[in-house]
């Protein structure tokens, strides 16, 4: 058998060997793909994180604005009358629209000089700038009706409210109850309660009135002052 020379064996060995590995260009391509994917994921994460922070800040800002608005709303009204001072705690949460209207009228001086046009014992004292002749019969019938009621009914006395009926000329009247009234919420938007000056309310309630419950001696509101603290 012919003997193979060493050079031939070396040449055959080189031919039988497979590829030595992945080429450098291929590795570079893979690295670039991985880098692009990582960058894309990082950018997406950064975008949503920033958006979440902005939404949280907006929510906090909105909440602070609402809280600030609530803190700016007066909590008390001091009603100065010709008989004395009546202090009322306002129901800011329960009747926000009515409170806003009341505050607006107070700041515009709407209640200065307002007369108590109806005083019905064991019912209400009513202040209004509008005198309606057609309401006289209604007030008379109400007075007779409520004077016969059991005053231990569920609605409290010394509540401040305004009529649910729309007023001519955009007015705003005031009611202060002097006894529990069973259908109070059907007639009046209650937006506060007297916390000081109940004796003044009772003194107004005791004044002499005519057959239509109009005070014989004028009694008026001098002014309404809004306060954050009593």
LONULO-281802 format. One record per residue (C-alpha): x, y, z; residue in one letter. Coordinates in pm, 1 decimal, m for minus. Layout:
+----------+----------+----------+------+
!       px !       py !       pz ! rest !
+----------+----------+----------+------+
!        X !        Y !        Z !    a !
...
+----------+----------+----------+------+
END
This chain:
+----------+----------+----------+------+
!       px !       py !       pz ! rest !
+----------+----------+----------+------+
!      0.0 !      0.0 !      0.0 !    x !
!    128.2 !    338.1 !   m103.4 !    x !
!    243.4 !    553.8 !    178.6 !    x !
!     68.5 !    895.5 !    213.5 !    x !
!    294.9 !   1184.7 !    252.9 !    x !
!    257.2 !   1411.8 !    560.1 !    x !
!    167.2 !   1711.6 !    344.2 !    x !
!   m125.6 !   1523.3 !    192.0 !    x !
!   m255.1 !   1418.5 !    536.3 !    x !
!   m245.1 !   1779.9 !    654.2 !    x !
!   m436.5 !   1892.6 !    347.0 !    x !
!   m708.2 !   1625.6 !    397.3 !    x !
!   m745.7 !   1721.6 !    765.6 !    x !
!   m805.0 !   2087.0 !    673.4 !    x !
!  m1070.8 !   1989.9 !    418.2 !    x !
!  m1266.0 !   1775.3 !    671.7 !    x !
!  m1291.0 !   2053.5 !    933.0 !    x !
!  m1633.0 !   2237.5 !    945.1 !    x !
!  m1688.8 !   2607.8 !    997.9 !    x !
!  m1490.0 !   2737.4 !   1290.6 !    x !
!  m1781.2 !   2954.5 !   1432.4 !    x !
!  m2015.0 !   3253.7 !   1373.4 !    x !
!  m1857.9 !   3526.7 !   1175.6 !    x !
!  m1788.8 !   3868.5 !   1325.8 !    x !
!  m2038.1 !   4052.9 !   1099.8 !    x !
!  m2313.2 !   3815.8 !   1215.9 !    x !
!  m2229.2 !   3883.8 !   1580.1 !    x !
!  m2242.1 !   4258.1 !   1516.3 !    x !
!  m2588.5 !   4224.0 !   1359.6 !    x !
!  m2716.5 !   4025.5 !   1659.0 !    x !
!  m2578.0 !   4282.3 !   1901.1 !    x !
!  m2745.7 !   4565.4 !   1711.1 !    x !
!  m3083.3 !   4384.2 !   1712.5 !    x !
!  m3062.3 !   4322.8 !   2086.7 !    x !
!  m2962.7 !   4687.3 !   2145.2 !    x !
!  m3259.6 !   4813.7 !   1942.7 !    x !
!  m3499.2 !   4588.6 !   2137.5 !    x !
!  m3360.2 !   4700.4 !   2472.3 !    x !
!  m3379.2 !   5066.0 !   2368.8 !    x !
!  m3738.4 !   5022.0 !   2249.4 !    x !
!  m3843.4 !   4856.8 !   2575.3 !    x !
!  m3669.9 !   5125.4 !   2780.3 !    x !
!  m3834.6 !   5405.8 !   2579.4 !    x !
!  m4177.8 !   5246.8 !   2621.9 !    x !
!  m4124.9 !   5206.7 !   2996.6 !    x !
!  m4001.5 !   5564.0 !   3030.2 !    x !
!  m4302.9 !   5699.8 !   2836.1 !    x !
!  m4563.9 !   5518.3 !   3043.7 !    x !
!  m4384.1 !   5598.6 !   3369.3 !    x !
!  m4378.1 !   5969.0 !   3282.3 !    x !
!  m4745.1 !   5959.2 !   3177.2 !    x !
!  m4842.1 !   5791.4 !   3502.4 !    x !
!  m4657.8 !   6059.1 !   3701.9 !    x !
!  m4828.6 !   6337.4 !   3504.3 !    x !
!  m5173.2 !   6182.3 !   3559.5 !    x !
!  m5100.9 !   6142.3 !   3930.8 !    x !
!  m4988.2 !   6504.2 !   3955.3 !    x !
!  m5298.6 !   6618.7 !   3765.9 !    x !
!  m5515.7 !   6418.5 !   4004.7 !    x !
!  m5340.7 !   6568.3 !   4305.2 !    x !
!  m5369.3 !   6919.1 !   4158.8 !    x !
!  m5740.9 !   6870.9 !   4089.2 !    x !
!  m5795.9 !   6736.3 !   4439.2 !    x !
!  m5605.7 !   7030.1 !   4590.4 !    x !
!  m5809.4 !   7273.8 !   4379.8 !    x !
!  m6136.0 !   7117.8 !   4500.0 !    x !
!  m6017.2 !   7122.1 !   4861.8 !    x !
!  m5903.7 !   7483.2 !   4821.8 !    x !
!  m6241.6 !   7580.3 !   4678.6 !    x !
!  m6419.4 !   7411.4 !   4969.2 !    x !
!  m6195.5 !   7585.3 !   5221.6 !    x !
!  m6276.8 !   7921.2 !   5061.6 !    x !
!  m6650.8 !   7875.2 !   5117.8 !    x !
!  m6770.0 !   8052.7 !   5436.2 !    x !
!  m6901.1 !   7817.2 !   5702.5 !    x !
!  m7112.0 !   8068.2 !   5892.6 !    x !
!  m7350.3 !   8355.2 !   5825.5 !    x !
!  m7412.7 !   8629.4 !   6079.7 !    x !
!  m7759.7 !   8772.7 !   6022.8 !    x !
!  m7791.2 !   9110.3 !   6192.7 !    x !
!  m8156.7 !   9204.4 !   6254.4 !    x !
!  m8333.1 !   9491.5 !   6426.0 !    x !
!  m8392.3 !   9249.5 !   6717.6 !    x !
!  m8037.0 !   9118.4 !   6746.9 !    x !
!  m7778.4 !   8886.4 !   6589.1 !    x !
!  m7852.6 !   8538.6 !   6454.8 !    x !
!  m7557.6 !   8307.2 !   6379.0 !    x !
!  m7614.7 !   8032.0 !   6123.8 !    x !
!  m7398.0 !   7732.9 !   6035.6 !    x !
!  m7414.5 !   7672.7 !   5660.4 !    x !
!  m7459.1 !   7324.3 !   5511.4 !    x !
!  m7190.6 !   7355.2 !   5242.7 !    x !
!  m7190.0 !   6987.0 !   5148.9 !    x !
!  m7563.8 !   6926.5 !   5152.8 !    x !
!  m7681.6 !   7223.1 !   4944.1 !    x !
!  m7383.6 !   7355.6 !   4742.6 !    x !
!  m7590.4 !   7527.7 !   4471.0 !    x !
!  m7815.4 !   7704.7 !   4720.8 !    x !
!  m7511.6 !   7801.3 !   4931.2 !    x !
!  m7339.9 !   7951.8 !   4626.3 !    x !
!  m7651.3 !   8155.0 !   4549.1 !    x !
!  m7687.2 !   8267.5 !   4910.4 !    x !
!  m7321.6 !   8375.1 !   4925.5 !    x !
!  m7356.6 !   8565.0 !   4598.2 !    x !
!  m7665.8 !   8753.2 !   4719.5 !    x !
!  m7499.4 !   8825.3 !   5055.3 !    x !
!  m7190.7 !   8970.8 !   4892.1 !    x !
!  m7409.0 !   9188.1 !   4668.8 !    x !
!  m7596.0 !   9327.5 !   4971.7 !    x !
!  m7928.1 !   9172.6 !   4869.4 !    x !
!  m8038.2 !   9115.1 !   5228.8 !    x !
!  m7968.1 !   9465.4 !   5360.3 !    x !
!  m8299.4 !   9617.8 !   5465.6 !    x !
!  m8496.1 !   9300.9 !   5389.4 !    x !
!  m8820.3 !   9296.9 !   5591.1 !    x !
!  m8964.6 !   8999.5 !   5777.6 !    x !
!  m9289.5 !   9000.9 !   5583.3 !    x !
!  m9452.9 !   8702.3 !   5755.4 !    x !
!  m9423.4 !   8585.1 !   6115.3 !    x !
!  m9623.6 !   8273.6 !   6196.7 !    x !
!  m9591.9 !   8140.6 !   6547.7 !    x !
!  m9492.4 !   7774.0 !   6576.8 !    x !
!  m9410.3 !   7777.2 !   6206.4 !    x !
!  m9161.7 !   8021.1 !   6049.9 !    x !
!  m9038.5 !   8375.0 !   6025.7 !    x !
!  m9004.3 !   8477.1 !   5663.3 !    x !
!  m8791.7 !   8752.6 !   5513.6 !    x !
!  m8849.9 !   8866.3 !   5157.2 !    x !
!  m8807.7 !   9163.9 !   4927.6 !    x !
!  m9112.6 !   9059.3 !   4726.8 !    x !
!  m9463.6 !   9118.0 !   4855.5 !    x !
!  m9716.2 !   8904.9 !   4666.2 !    x !
! m10080.4 !   8977.0 !   4737.0 !    x !
! m10188.0 !   8637.0 !   4601.7 !    x !
!  m9979.4 !   8462.2 !   4867.6 !    x !
! m10173.6 !   8610.6 !   5159.9 !    x !
! m10444.5 !   8344.7 !   5160.0 !    x !
! m10186.9 !   8067.6 !   5131.7 !    x !
!  m9991.2 !   8201.6 !   5431.1 !    x !
! m10309.0 !   8238.5 !   5635.1 !    x !
! m10414.5 !   7878.6 !   5571.7 !    x !
! m10066.6 !   7753.0 !   5652.4 !    x !
! m10057.9 !   7945.2 !   5978.2 !    x !
! m10388.9 !   7801.1 !   6093.8 !    x !
! m10283.1 !   7451.9 !   5991.4 !    x !
!  m9941.4 !   7448.4 !   6159.6 !    x !
! m10064.8 !   7606.9 !   6479.4 !    x !
! m10266.8 !   7287.8 !   6536.9 !    x !
!  m9982.4 !   7042.6 !   6468.5 !    x !
!  m9792.1 !   6835.4 !   6721.1 !    x !
!  m9456.1 !   7014.9 !   6753.0 !    x !
!  m9270.4 !   6691.7 !   6837.4 !    x !
!  m9251.1 !   6589.3 !   6470.7 !    x !
!  m8919.9 !   6487.1 !   6317.9 !    x !
!  m8805.3 !   6811.5 !   6149.3 !    x !
!  m8614.0 !   7047.8 !   6373.8 !    x !
!  m8675.7 !   7409.4 !   6459.1 !    x !
!  m8427.8 !   7690.6 !   6389.3 !    x !
!  m8344.6 !   7572.0 !   6037.4 !    x !
!  m8251.2 !   7825.5 !   5768.3 !    x !
!  m8385.6 !   7780.2 !   5417.3 !    x !
!  m8519.7 !   7945.5 !   5106.8 !    x !
!  m8831.8 !   7881.6 !   4904.9 !    x !
!  m8813.6 !   7620.9 !   4628.4 !    x !
!  m9039.1 !   7838.6 !   4415.9 !    x !
!  m8864.9 !   8067.3 !   4168.7 !    x !
!  m8883.7 !   8433.1 !   4264.8 !    x !
!  m8976.4 !   8726.2 !   4048.2 !    x !
!  m8674.0 !   8934.6 !   3954.3 !    x !
!  m8432.9 !   8664.5 !   4067.4 !    x !
!  m8480.8 !   8726.7 !   4438.5 !    x !
!  m8382.2 !   8510.4 !   4732.4 !    x !
!  m8601.3 !   8488.9 !   5043.1 !    x !
!  m8516.7 !   8348.1 !   5386.8 !    x !
!  m8708.9 !   8120.1 !   5619.1 !    x !
!  m8616.8 !   8036.2 !   5975.4 !    x !
!  m8833.5 !   7767.1 !   6127.1 !    x !
!  m8956.2 !   7816.8 !   6482.6 !    x !
!  m9094.7 !   7466.0 !   6529.6 !    x !
!  m9055.4 !   7119.9 !   6376.3 !    x !
!  m9231.9 !   7108.4 !   6038.4 !    x !
!  m9335.9 !   6769.6 !   5889.3 !    x !
!  m9313.7 !   6864.6 !   5519.5 !    x !
!  m9026.3 !   7110.2 !   5550.3 !    x !
!  m8825.5 !   6966.0 !   5259.8 !    x !
!  m9128.0 !   6984.8 !   5029.0 !    x !
!  m9153.9 !   7361.7 !   5070.9 !    x !
!  m8805.4 !   7486.6 !   5151.3 !    x !
!  m8443.9 !   7424.8 !   5047.2 !    x !
!  m8274.8 !   7398.0 !   5385.9 !    x !
!  m7912.1 !   7511.5 !   5379.4 !    x !
!  m7824.7 !   7592.6 !   5741.0 !    x !
!  m7923.6 !   7595.6 !   6106.1 !    x !
!  m7920.6 !   7855.8 !   6379.8 !    x !
!  m7644.3 !   7781.5 !   6631.9 !    x !
!  m7663.0 !   8108.5 !   6823.1 !    x !
!  m7936.3 !   8367.6 !   6858.3 !    x !
!  m8232.2 !   8133.2 !   6900.7 !    x !
!  m8366.8 !   8383.4 !   7153.5 !    x !
!  m8363.4 !   8650.9 !   6880.6 !    x !
!  m8563.9 !   8422.7 !   6650.9 !    x !
!  m8815.0 !   8361.6 !   6931.3 !    x !
!  m8839.3 !   8733.1 !   7003.7 !    x !
!  m8924.0 !   8799.2 !   6638.1 !    x !
!  m9174.8 !   8514.3 !   6650.7 !    x !
!  m9356.9 !   8679.9 !   6942.4 !    x !
!  m9419.3 !   9018.1 !   6773.9 !    x !
!  m9775.4 !   9132.4 !   6711.6 !    x !
!  m9904.2 !   9060.6 !   6361.9 !    x !
! m10217.7 !   9137.8 !   6164.1 !    x !
! m10463.6 !   8880.8 !   6031.0 !    x !
! m10224.1 !   8802.0 !   5746.9 !    x !
!  m9925.7 !   8738.8 !   5978.1 !    x !
!  m9752.9 !   9059.7 !   5881.6 !    x !
!  m9568.8 !   9225.2 !   6173.1 !    x !
!  m9738.2 !   9543.7 !   6291.8 !    x !
!  m9397.0 !   9690.2 !   6371.1 !    x !
!  m9137.8 !   9658.2 !   6092.5 !    x !
!  m8856.6 !   9411.7 !   6160.4 !    x !
!  m8571.2 !   9392.6 !   5917.6 !    x !
!  m8238.1 !   9235.2 !   5837.3 !    x !
!  m7964.5 !   9495.8 !   5862.9 !    x !
!  m7700.5 !   9291.1 !   5686.7 !    x !
!  m7558.8 !   8941.5 !   5640.5 !    x !
!  m7189.7 !   8884.8 !   5711.8 !    x !
!  m7010.9 !   8568.5 !   5597.1 !    x !
!  m6744.4 !   8413.4 !   5817.7 !    x !
!  m6506.9 !   8114.7 !   5808.3 !    x !
!  m6507.1 !   8103.2 !   6187.6 !    x !
!  m6756.9 !   8219.1 !   6446.7 !    x !
+----------+----------+----------+------+
END
